[in-house]
Amino acid sequence: MSRPVLTIEDFSVDYLIEPPVHAVRDVSLTLHSGEVLGLAGESGCGKSTLAYGIVRLLKPPASIVGGRVVFHDRDGGDTDWNRLGPEQLRAARWDTISMVFQGAMNSLNPVISIRDQFEDVFVTHRPRMSRRERRQRCGDLLERVGVDRNRLKSYPHELSGGMRQRVMIAMAMALEPQIMIMDEPTTALDVVVQREILREISRLRDELGFAVVFITHDLPLLLEISDRIAVMRDGAIVELGAAKELYTNPRHDYTRQLLASFPSLTGDRGSFVRGALDDRLLALDAVDVAEENP
Ligand SMILES: Nc1ncnc2c1ncn2[C@@H]1O[C@H](COP(=O)(O)OP(=O)(O)OP(=O)(O)O)[C@@H](O)[C@H]1O
């Protein structure tokens, strides 16, 4: 297995309301460079709270009540994210760990061009980069996610939702982070755009080697794109294993229940063979077609 990039130890988050909600309970896991770790579980099990907790973006009444999150850099240095101050955190987000959330496309400022918003990432984090290089990089990044570089001139309302979400993914990759946390990044998009973006993320992961924590309630999709999957229930991880293993040989009752709740994963139609990503996506496409034309 490749080297660890993030270690989460006994991490717990409560919402301090009456009565308190123990949203994340003693979660421990290790993320390795280049892997896609899927986080599965039904609505309310704590996936988003864990994601926001990792990058310290939780707001009151949420409170981290235990554990730690340690980032391991390429040179062997360790950084305990719980010990970083606000300025250090701001710098480390995007640079080492970046995030794409479900509504990310709506966080673009409507009155500022894509170019200015995109360049701002470099102006803030790479102040010594020349303007010319910045522009070049922004265009290159956009093309990587399948958006024409001419779109840099556009304003957010001139782009479709899928394009805006791609822009956000390009921005999240801008500083070449070692980890990307994606919380339902494609949920608001139609299935075709979703697939295209997921293909793109997988291709970029292969090319650039960043690790991905991918969160969605869509277990079939998670099985397709993840190397390993952690199943969460009531704030705790009940099973963590290779995606294939989890699919073919689930050990926890709850994992079985979760798999059974997706008809496309059970029975003959669901018994697709996992292989290269394209094969996997093709197999899923076939399942979709079969479902649409029973
Ligand atoms: N601001 C809040 N105040 C109080 N409780 C909260 C708050 N936000 C979330 N919770 C509770 O924390 C628990 C975990 O919620 P969380 O949103 O992390 O789950 P999730 O698995 O991401 O769900 P979903 O898939 O619906 O986003 C739930 O019981 C939820 O009701």
The ligand as a Gaussian input file, in Angstrom:
#p B3LYP/6-31G(d) Opt

LIG

0 1
 N      -26.262000      22.305000      12.949000
 C      -26.668000      21.177000      13.547000
 N      -27.220000      21.199000      14.763000
 C      -27.601000      20.076000      15.360000
 N      -27.496000      18.837000      14.849000
 C      -26.947000      18.734000      13.636000
 C      -26.507000      19.893000      12.900000
 N      -26.021000      19.484000      11.717000
 C      -26.140000      18.138000      11.692000
 N      -26.705000      17.684000      12.844000
 C      -26.980000      16.280000      13.202000
 O      -25.764000      15.554000      13.175000
 C      -25.973000      14.249000      12.642000
 C      -25.044000      14.031000      11.455000
 O      -25.440000      14.911000      10.380000
 P      -24.626000      14.982000       9.014000
 O      -25.203000      16.081000       8.204000
 O      -23.171000      15.005000       9.294000
 O      -24.991000      13.565000       8.335000
 P      -24.806000      13.092000       6.838000
 O      -24.518000      11.628000       6.907000
 O      -23.822000      13.945000       6.147000
 O      -26.257000      13.329000       6.242000
 P      -26.655000      13.813000       4.764000
 O      -26.242000      12.714000       3.831000
 O      -28.144000      13.966000       4.868000
 O      -25.945000      15.111000       4.520000
 C      -27.455000      14.156000      12.313000
 O      -28.104000      13.553000      13.389000
 C      -27.873000      15.602000      12.190000
 O      -29.246000      15.767000      12.517000

